[in-house]
Amino acid sequence: MINRRQQMMFWLILAMAVIVVSANVLVQYPINAWLTWGAITYPLSFLITDLTNRRFGVRVARQVVWVGFVCAVLLSALLATPRIALASGSAFLLAQLLDVQLFDRLRYGSWWHAPLISSGIGSLLDTAWFFSIAFYATGLPWVTWAIGDYGVKLLLALLLLGPYRLLIKRWRTHAGEQFSDG
């Protein structure tokens, strides 16, 4: 029998994989010279990681990252290009694990510090790593895409604070639920 925690973990992992794969497909389609469609979906992965970290703690957040990583790389290799899958997988893993660590260090401050700062720094690492591997020497305007994408990722990290706060409040109202930060 699957318990409520296992169900939640399943949905978090599935959401992570769907978000990353969709970002990997969408990053191949520029909106303009400064932005790709992938920048709009990818910041949701940090929301998933931060919610998992807040709700279940570092260990479970890392599990969601690792399982999401494996699923996303395998699917991205099929739906995007191998180069995108390699760039995305390595950037995702580095950025998300950094996010988990930073979030954990900042979790006891003001409610918005941990998700905003960890997502902002994780997005910077992800963007720089991904674009330099995925599009270097392709003749595409990858530096301007990276700058534009990072700007959108920062804006979305700020906007996603609202859903983050609402979900945390909702989880806290459930009787018998335990949070990892006491």
ABEGO torsion letter per residue (X at the ends): XBBAAAAAAAAAAAAAAAAAAAAAAAAABBABAABBAAAAAAAAAAAAAAAAAAAAEAAAAAAAAAAAAAAAAAAAAAABBAAAAAAAAAAAAAAAAAAAAAAAAAAABBAAAAAAAAAAAAAAAAAAAAAAAAABGAGBBAAAAAAAAAAAAAAAAAAAAAAAAAAAAAAAABBGBBBAAX
